[in-house]
Amino acid sequence: MFGVPAIPAVGISIGVDRLFAALGELGRSPRGSAGPFAVVCPMGAAALPAALGLVARIREAGVPAECSPDPAVRTGKQIEGAVRRGARFAVLIGESELASGAAAVKDLASGTQESRPFDAIPETLRCAQGVGLGQ
């Protein structure tokens, strides 16, 4: 059909939507979230390199994380984006956080926020998987 010699083969296909519908009827739907556990929100272009480096270290600690895509977007909108993605935590990095070497870690479920040194954030988030911040 596509200009190549005939190749004998066997194949199979299933409808993924039907598979998930059947799993739902059986009460065996997959649980969990495909989104990140944490979203790092750089507040301004100057914070972007630090944010990307922090995302890499958080991932190395085994925590699903991503960086907010546009540092020019105001913080509230970045946090709303993290909530839409299903993140549990937002890590806020701006000029004052860069100067102090500590970022604000916001628990999006409880609304609490704590300042943590950059080096401690990956372990803080790793420990927080399954429980809340400060618990």
C-alpha positions in Angstrom: 0.0 0.0 0.0 2.9 2.5 0.8 5.3 1.2 -1.8 7.1 -1.3 0.4 7.0 -5.0 -0.1 4.3 -6.9 1.8 5.3 -7.7 5.3 3.3 -10.4 7.2 2.2 -9.1 10.6 -0.4 -9.5 13.3 -1.8 -6.6 15.4 -4.4 -5.7 18.0 -6.0 -2.5 19.1 -8.3 -1.6 22.0 -10.1 1.6 22.7 -8.5 3.2 25.7 -11.6 5.1 26.5 -13.6 1.9 26.6 -10.9 0.3 28.9 -11.2 3.2 31.4 -15.0 3.0 31.2 -14.9 -0.7 32.0 -12.4 -0.1 34.9 -14.7 2.5 36.3 -17.7 0.1 36.2 -15.6 -2.5 38.1 -14.5 0.1 40.6 -10.9 -0.3 39.6 -10.2 3.2 38.1 -6.6 4.3 38.4 -6.1 6.7 41.3 -3.7 9.5 41.6 -2.8 12.5 39.6 -0.8 12.9 36.5 0.0 16.5 37.4 3.0 17.7 39.5 3.2 17.6 43.3 4.9 21.0 43.3 5.1 23.9 40.9 7.9 26.4 41.2 6.7 29.9 40.4 9.4 32.4 39.4 8.4 36.0 40.0 10.2 37.8 37.3 12.8 36.8 34.7 15.7 37.2 37.2 14.3 34.3 39.2 13.9 31.9 36.3 17.4 30.3 36.4 17.1 29.6 40.1 13.6 28.2 39.6 14.7 25.9 36.8 17.6 24.7 39.0 15.3 24.1 41.9 12.9 22.1 39.8 15.8 19.8 38.7 16.8 19.2 42.3 13.2 18.6 43.4 12.9 16.0 40.6 16.2 14.4 41.7 14.6 13.9 45.1 11.9 11.9 43.4 9.1 14.5 43.6 7.1 15.3 40.5 7.6 19.1 39.8 7.5 21.6 37.1 8.2 25.3 36.6 5.5 27.8 35.9 5.9 28.6 32.2 6.0 32.5 32.2 7.8 34.4 34.9 6.2 37.6 33.7 2.7 36.4 34.8 1.7 37.8 38.2 2.0 35.4 41.2 -1.7 34.9 41.7 -2.2 33.6 38.2 0.8 31.3 38.6 -0.7 29.9 41.8 -4.0 29.4 40.0 -2.2 27.5 37.3 -0.6 25.3 39.9 -4.0 24.6 41.4 -5.5 23.7 38.0 -2.6 21.3 37.3 -3.4 19.6 40.6 -0.3 20.6 42.5 -0.2 20.3 46.2 2.6 22.9 46.7 3.7 26.1 45.0 7.3 27.3 45.6 7.5 31.1 45.2 10.8 32.7 44.1 11.2 36.4 43.6 13.9 39.0 44.2 13.7 39.0 48.0 13.9 35.2 48.0 16.9 35.2 45.7 18.6 37.7 48.1 17.8 35.7 51.2 18.5 32.2 49.7 15.1 30.9 50.9 11.8 30.5 49.0 8.2 30.5 50.2 6.7 27.0 50.1 2.9 27.3 50.0 0.7 24.3 50.8 -2.2 24.8 48.3 -4.5 22.4 50.3 -4.3 24.2 53.6 -3.2 27.7 52.6 -0.2 27.7 54.9 3.1 29.1 53.8 6.6 28.7 55.2 10.0 30.1 54.1 12.6 27.3 53.5 16.2 27.5 52.3 16.6 26.5 48.7 18.7 23.5 49.7 16.1 22.2 52.1 13.1 22.4 49.7 13.6 19.1 47.8 13.7 17.1 51.0 10.8 19.1 52.5 8.7 18.3 49.5 9.8 14.6 49.5 8.8 14.3 53.1 5.5 16.1 52.5 4.3 13.6 50.0 1.3 11.9 51.6 1.2 14.5 54.5 0.9 18.2 54.8 3.7 20.8 55.3 4.8 21.0 58.9 3.1 17.8 59.9 
